[in-house]
Amino acid sequence: MPAPIHFMGLDGFVWFVGVVEDRVNDPSKLGRVRVRCLGHHTEDRKLLPTDALPWAHVMHPVTDPSMQGMGNTPSFLVEGTWVFGFFMDADMKQQPVIMGSLPGVPNREGTPEVGFNDPNRRSEDENSFDYYQSVYPQSSAGADTSTAKSGHDLDESDTNRLARNDKAGIDNPDDLDEGTPINQHKMLADKATDQANYVYIPVAGSSPFAQPTSAYEAEYPKNHVYESESGHIREYDDTSKKERIHEYHRTGTFYEIDGGGNRTIKIVGDGYHIVAGSDYAYVGGTVNLTVESNCNTYVKGDYNLQVDGDMEVYVKGNKKETILCQGLTTGSVTQIIKNGTKTVSVDGAVSEIYGSTLTTSVKDKVTQTFVQGLQTNITGAYDLDVGTNPNDSTIIGSIAINTPTFDIDSVTSIAMDSANINLNQGTKGAARVDDPADTGDAGTGGHFDVNSAGTDKIESGSTTVFIGTTAPTITEPTLLEATDNLTIDEDPVATVKNAYGFSNLDIDKTYADAILEGRNTETAAGVDPDINEGIEYGDGYGGGKSPTTAQVGVIKTEAAENPDLTEAQLAKNYSGQSDFKPYTSINGYNTEDRLTFLSHTDTRISPVLGQALEDLAKAYGATLTITSAYRSPSYNAQVGGAKKSKHQEGLACDILMNNTTKAQRLDFITKASEAGIQGIGTYFPSTSGANFVHLDIGGVRQWGPTGSRRSQYGWAKSTFKSLGYAL
């Protein structure tokens, strides 16, 4: 009997809904899958095993050519996926075509022995409970963590959690107690943990920085997420004002572009950058490069380095320069310093070896001080010419030697040539060949006897060589001042702890060095370093760690911790300059929804500061989120505030600045100054990873993350300068 001829559409369509049970064993590797279809196939896998199901083709979109290796092949369906399609052979039903997948809300775990489930087992151990559970659908409680990436649970939508705003975890009222959050997406949790390990990344000549926190603020259904079965993720987030592009490898390597156009790249392994042609990079701001281990730069051609400003090189170990001049008849090293000075300070020994001649030319005076003496060994001739003008014979200088003893030893002779020679400040002339001298007779006054009679002494001596008896005045050498010596603080952490009064301060040596440099800069400038916040971390907001208590996350104020306390009870811990109430509209302040105090803060701030913040919010065009306001002395110590922090007087606030561009930050600083704000400290990011700016009305000052104006970020300096702040 000949095979039936089908004309799709003419002999009818037969639709189906089914479950994928096999995607691995396609002999043709066409991306086909085996599907068990509801109403057409039994669920009894003994009667109809998976390998007896027909292979179903997967329909691809028109954007996917699906031929010659082009397009997205094979299709991404996994065992357990519910699909929808039709049979090309309506009567035999052996040529299924899948048109799409059907997400849902799984309410039970799959059983491998029963059809319409993923036949793969979570465990190959027959004695394990997981042996009787399918891999999909997963549950966060029992799934294998190596495959359960997104942490989905039963009775939860199949839509990726990242598409549903999973920042703080998703509530599941159907399966859990109301209000109990499910653990957030594994990727977000892993990135938060990883970020905490990169809180203090040291920077040469500046303050440390932190790995930025994730800019994830997705709103359903604006975030378009692709997640693979191993945990690779791709996001295109169109959430208004928080648009992102994010690509994440399951190991933790990722790149992310936030709503402000800022890009973060993190590579957990090795990174390779290979350019066959030329490579060009332009950075409008500051470049900070921190290398944890060695840094090797190999330039096979010429190396040109141009610095228009200052250049500082700080080497804690040894420094070695080897200049080979290979392939050249002669080589040279040239150092030119125009209109500047050069200072060399060495605590240890110095050895200089030159293989050929050494020529030193100094246009002005040279001063050398040798505290322990000077020894010079010269194998050849030693010529010392002083005061001779190379253009003529004019005397322009002199030599003066002041020493307790002066010993000259010569194997052959000593030659001294001068128009006048005076030894020991003498006044009487010395005799020499052909000089008039006493003949030793009675002195008749004859032709050959011009001396006085009867003296038997040389009475007429040299008019050019003099020997005296008066001892010279010895001038002691001038010793180097202590400030001229290089000093290194061996334990800067202890020094900072003592300066702040925090015995348990949790900072490393690099950050301590930066703080000390900042404090010294402020002291030299006449600014009290205990006013500016040098270790402030935003009260723990954003997952940070207290530098004094090591507590992770938000630390509540007394008012937030005990909301039932009366004003009188709170007043005992209040150190403000005036008696004012919390800055809310309830107490008569005109907030106009422009100020948002986070729940862990104490809202008691000066009305003057509050009005300035309102004016700033209006001018800036955005609500200000306040993460730190009034601090009691004890609370101030917990969060690492300065000893004389203006927070303790209710004169300061910290304002969150998440996902802002450089232009927005500069605009904010400008408008803050115009609104009456005086003290401005920038933390982008702070040591906690949170982005915030400190604002106060306690005096005109500006500083960067270490509490010093010197540590200010490069992108902000020109703006502060234009506003009249000292740099």
Secondary structure by P-SEA (a helix, b strand, c coil): cccccccccccbbbbbbbbbcccccccccccbbbbbccccccccccccccccbbbbbbbbccccccccccccccccccccccccccccccccccbbbbcbbbbbbbcbbbbccccccccccccccccccccccccccccccccccccccccccccccccccccccccccccccccccccccccccaaaaaaaaaaaaccccccccbbbbcccccccccccccbbbbbcccbbbbbbcccccccbbbbbcccccccccccccbbbbbbccbbbbbbccbbbbbbccbbbbbbccbbbbbbccbbbbbbccbbbbbbccbbbbbbccccccccbbbbbbccbbbbbbbcbbbbbbbccbbbbbbccbbbbbbccbbbbbbccbbbbbcccccccccccccccccccbbbbbbcccccccccccccccccbbbbcccccccccccccccccccccccccccccccccbbbbcbbbbbbcccccccccbbbbcccaaaaaaaaaccccccccaaaaaaaaaaaaaaaaacccccccccccccccccccccccccccccccccccccccccaaaaaaacccccccccccccccccccccccccccccccccaaaaaaaaaaaaaacbbbbbccccccaaaaaaaccccccccccccbbbbbbccccaaaaaaaaaaaaaacccbbbbbccccccbbbbbbbccccccccccccccccccccaaaaaaacccc
